[in-house]
Amino acid sequence: METLCDVAKLAAKILRTETDYITNRDMIDDLFKSTANSETREITRLVVIDSFYSTNMGMRLYGLSDLVIAFKDIGSDDCVRKSIGEYLNSGNGKIADILEASYGIKKSGEPVGKARSLISKYLYFLSEHKFPIEDSFVKTYVNPILTHFDKPVIEIDDDKISRNLADRCVDIGCSVDEMDNLLWLFGKLRQGSLSLVVKKELYLKIITTLKINKNLRSKGFSEELGNKLIEDRALLSGLISDDLMNFLDFCSVV
């Protein structure tokens, strides 16, 4: 790939071509629109996102209810969107507060901690994909990718990582959504998770072609698949799209 912007746009193109990823994303987009005037909009949206993205907030005692209160305290969807703009411009305000707060308790009554991943996903959908998601893929892969293209890295432990990532997208010339697609797809392929990227029939052909050991446990199976997708990708020529093959080529050099 010539530029980081090029590879981000390629990732977006791959994910928006008949994948379960885009089907799920469109469904959540529709949910946000249909619940805009509902008194239960926050809890409905949070439960669905928590389930789809396995952020595990539902496993914390009172975690979701605490988070609902925090969003309701900001106000309507328009109020939250305004706060998003303030945060991305200055790094301060109500969104900074909500990202730094603790939600839910343990059975002992001790606080569990922050919920930045779930909150950032909620804000991503509410802003129509203009707020950067914070998750393990971002923290693991953003700096290796930025370094590959000789771009300044991001302080992963910084409490303003979303704002910094949004700023970097402006510098690079790609949208927040395209950068999210890049990091998500890169992470999924590296970790051998294909179910949201390719359809079932193609998935079965891929694991057969790559001769993945079917006796491995789930984690070992994913690790072997992730490695062979990179190392033995030539075997998939003619089986997967040229775009996906080009992206695997990129994965092999980062």
C-alpha positions as CSV (number, residue, x, y, z in Angstrom):
1,M,0.0,0.0,0.0
2,E,1.3,3.5,-0.9
3,T,-0.2,5.3,2.1
4,L,-2.0,4.7,5.4
5,C,-5.0,6.3,3.9
6,D,-5.0,3.8,1.0
7,V,-5.0,0.8,3.3
8,A,-7.7,2.3,5.5
9,K,-9.9,2.8,2.5
10,L,-9.2,-0.7,1.4
11,A,-10.3,-2.1,4.7
12,A,-13.5,-0.1,4.6
13,K,-14.2,-1.4,1.1
14,I,-13.7,-5.0,2.2
15,L,-15.9,-4.7,5.2
16,R,-18.7,-3.0,3.3
17,T,-19.0,-5.7,0.7
18,E,-21.6,-8.3,1.9
19,T,-20.0,-9.1,5.3
20,D,-21.8,-9.8,8.5
21,Y,-19.7,-6.9,10.0
22,I,-21.6,-4.4,7.8
23,T,-24.9,-6.1,8.4
24,N,-24.5,-5.9,12.1
25,R,-23.3,-2.3,12.0
26,D,-26.3,-1.3,9.8
27,M,-28.6,-3.0,12.3
28,I,-27.2,-1.0,15.2
29,D,-27.4,2.2,13.1
30,D,-31.1,1.6,12.6
31,L,-31.6,0.9,16.3
32,F,-30.1,4.2,17.2
33,K,-32.4,6.0,14.8
34,S,-35.5,4.1,15.8
35,T,-34.9,4.7,19.5
36,A,-34.1,8.4,19.3
37,N,-37.3,9.4,21.0
38,S,-37.7,6.5,23.3
39,E,-37.4,6.9,27.1
40,T,-35.5,3.6,27.2
41,R,-33.1,4.5,24.4
42,E,-29.9,4.4,26.4
43,I,-30.4,1.0,28.0
44,T,-31.8,-0.6,24.8
45,R,-28.7,0.6,22.8
46,L,-26.2,-0.3,25.5
47,V,-27.5,-3.8,25.9
48,V,-27.3,-4.5,22.2
49,I,-23.8,-3.1,21.8
50,D,-22.6,-4.9,24.9
51,S,-24.0,-8.2,23.5
52,F,-22.7,-7.7,19.9
53,Y,-19.2,-6.5,21.0
54,S,-18.7,-8.6,24.1
55,T,-17.8,-5.6,26.3
56,N,-19.1,-7.5,29.3
57,M,-20.7,-4.6,31.0
58,G,-23.8,-6.7,31.7
59,M,-21.6,-8.9,34.0
60,R,-20.9,-6.0,36.4
61,L,-23.5,-5.4,39.1
62,Y,-25.3,-2.2,38.2
63,G,-22.9,-1.5,35.4
64,L,-25.4,-0.8,32.7
65,S,-27.7,1.1,35.0
66,D,-24.9,3.4,36.2
67,L,-24.0,4.1,32.6
68,V,-27.6,4.8,31.6
69,I,-27.7,7.4,34.4
70,A,-24.4,9.0,33.1
71,F,-25.8,9.4,29.6
72,K,-29.2,10.7,30.8
73,D,-27.4,13.3,32.9
74,I,-25.8,14.7,29.7
75,G,-29.3,14.9,28.1
76,S,-30.8,14.2,24.7
77,D,-29.0,12.7,21.8
78,D,-28.4,16.2,20.5
79,C,-26.8,17.2,23.8
80,V,-24.5,14.1,23.7
81,R,-23.5,14.9,20.1
82,K,-22.7,18.5,21.1
83,S,-20.6,17.1,24.0
84,I,-18.8,14.8,21.5
85,G,-17.8,17.8,19.4
86,E,-16.5,19.6,22.5
87,Y,-14.5,16.7,23.5
88,L,-12.9,16.1,20.1
89,N,-12.1,19.8,19.9
90,S,-10.7,20.3,23.4
91,G,-10.4,17.0,25.1
92,N,-12.5,18.3,28.0
93,G,-16.1,18.4,29.0
94,K,-18.9,15.9,29.8
95,I,-17.5,13.2,27.5
96,A,-14.1,13.4,29.1
97,D,-15.9,12.9,32.5
98,I,-18.0,10.0,31.4
99,L,-15.0,8.2,29.9
100,E,-13.0,8.6,33.2
101,A,-15.8,7.6,35.5
102,S,-16.3,4.1,37.1
103,Y,-19.4,2.0,36.5
104,G,-20.8,-1.0,38.4
105,I,-19.6,-2.7,41.5
106,K,-18.2,-6.1,42.5
107,K,-20.2,-8.4,44.8
108,S,-18.1,-7.0,47.6
109,G,-19.3,-3.5,46.8
110,E,-16.0,-2.3,45.4
111,P,-16.1,-0.3,42.2
112,V,-15.2,-2.2,39.0
113,G,-13.7,0.5,36.9
114,K,-14.0,2.4,33.6
115,A,-16.0,1.4,30.6
116,R,-14.2,3.2,27.8
117,S,-14.7,0.5,25.2
118,L,-18.5,0.3,25.5
119,I,-18.8,4.1,25.9
120,S,-16.7,4.8,22.8
121,K,-18.8,2.3,20.8
122,Y,-22.0,4.0,21.9
123,L,-20.5,7.4,20.9
124,Y,-19.3,5.9,17.6
125,F,-22.9,5.0,16.6
126,L,-24.5,8.1,18.0
127,S,-22.1,10.4,16.1
128,E,-22.6,8.4,12.9
129,H,-19.1,6.8,13.1
130,K,-17.2,10.0,13.8
131,F,-16.0,9.1,17.3
132,P,-13.1,6.7,17.5
133,I,-13.6,3.4,19.2
134,E,-11.3,2.4,22.0
135,D,-10.7,-1.4,22.3
136,S,-8.0,-4.0,22.4
137,F,-7.5,-3.9,18.6
138,V,-6.8,-0.2,18.8
139,K,-4.4,-0.5,21.7
140,T,-2.6,-3.5,20.2
141,Y,-2.3,-2.5,16.6
142,V,-2.6,1.3,16.1
143,N,1.1,2.1,16.8
144,P,2.7,-0.7,14.8
145,I,0.6,0.4,11.8
146,L,1.4,4.1,12.4
147,T,5.1,3.2,12.8
148,H,5.0,1.2,9.5
149,F,4.0,4.4,7.7
150,D,6.4,6.6,9.7
151,K,3.6,8.4,11.5
152,P,3.8,9.7,15.1
153,V,2.5,7.2,17.5
154,I,-0.3,7.6,20.1
155,E,0.1,7.4,23.8
156,I,-2.1,4.3,24.4
157,D,-2.4,4.9,28.2
158,D,-3.4,8.6,27.6
159,D,-6.9,9.4,28.9
160,K,-7.5,11.2,25.6
161,I,-6.7,8.4,23.2
162,S,-10.0,8.8,21.3
163,R,-9.4,12.5,20.7
164,N,-5.8,11.9,19.7
165,L,-6.8,9.2,17.3
166,A,-9.4,11.5,15.7
167,D,-6.6,14.1,15.3
168,R,-4.4,11.6,13.7
169,C,-7.1,10.7,11.2
170,V,-7.3,14.4,10.1
171,D,-3.5,14.4,9.7
172,I,-3.6,11.2,7.6
173,G,-6.5,12.2,5.5
174,C,-8.9,9.4,6.2
175,S,-12.2,9.3,8.2
176,V,-12.5,8.0,11.7
177,D,-14.7,5.2,10.4
178,E,-12.1,4.1,7.8
179,M,-9.4,4.1,10.5
180,D,-11.7,2.0,12.7
181,N,-12.3,-0.4,9.8
182,L,-8.5,-0.8,9.3
183,L,-7.7,-1.5,13.0
184,W,-10.7,-3.9,13.3
185,L,-10.0,-5.9,10.2
186,F,-6.3,-6.0,10.9
187,G,-7.0,-7.3,14.4
188,K,-9.5,-9.9,13.2
189,L,-7.2,-11.4,10.6
190,R,-4.2,-11.4,12.8
191,Q,-6.2,-13.2,15.5
192,G,-7.8,-15.7,13.1
193,S,-11.3,-14.5,13.5
194,L,-13.1,-14.6,10.2
195,S,-16.8,-15.1,10.9
196,L,-17.8,-11.5,10.4
197,V,-15.4,-11.0,7.4
198,V,-16.4,-13.9,5.1
199,K,-19.5,-16.0,4.6
200,K,-19.7,-19.5,6.1
201,E,-19.1,-21.4,2.8
202,L,-15.9,-19.4,2.1
203,Y,-14.8,-19.8,5.7
204,L,-15.1,-23.5,5.5
205,K,-13.1,-23.5,2.2
206,I,-10.4,-21.3,3.8
207,I,-9.8,-23.5,6.9
208,T,-9.8,-26.6,4.6
209,T,-7.4,-25.1,2.1
210,L,-5.0,-23.9,4.9
211,K,-5.3,-27.3,6.6
212,I,-6.1,-25.9,10.1
213,N,-5.8,-28.7,12.7
214,K,-9.5,-29.3,13.7
215,N,-8.5,-31.0,16.9
216,L,-7.1,-27.8,18.4
217,R,-9.0,-26.0,21.1
218,S,-10.7,-22.7,20.2
219,K,-7.7,-20.4,21.1
220,G,-5.1,-22.6,19.5
221,F,-7.3,-23.0,16.4
222,S,-7.6,-19.2,16.1
223,E,-3.9,-18.7,16.5
224,E,-3.0,-21.2,13.8
225,L,-5.6,-19.7,11.5
226,G,-4.2,-16.2,12.1
227,N,-0.7,-17.4,11.4
228,K,-1.5,-19.3,8.2
229,L,-3.7,-16.5,6.8
230,I,-0.5,-14.5,6.7
231,E,2.2,-17.2,6.0
232,D,0.2,-19.4,3.6
233,R,-2.0,-16.7,2.0
234,A,-0.7,-17.6,-1.5
235,L,-2.8,-20.8,-1.2
236,L,-5.9,-18.7,-1.1
237,S,-5.3,-17.1,-4.4
238,G,-8.5,-17.4,-6.5
239,L,-10.5,-18.3,-3.5
240,I,-10.7,-14.9,-1.7
241,S,-11.1,-11.5,-3.4
242,D,-8.1,-9.6,-4.7
243,D,-8.9,-6.9,-2.1
244,L,-8.7,-9.3,0.8
245,M,-5.5,-10.8,-0.6
246,N,-3.9,-7.3,-0.9
247,F,-4.9,-6.6,2.7
248,L,-3.3,-9.9,3.8
249,D,-0.2,-8.8,2.0
250,F,-0.2,-5.6,4.1
251,C,-0.7,-7.6,7.3
252,S,2.4,-9.6,6.5
253,V,4.7,-6.6,6.5
254,V,3.5,-4.8,9.7
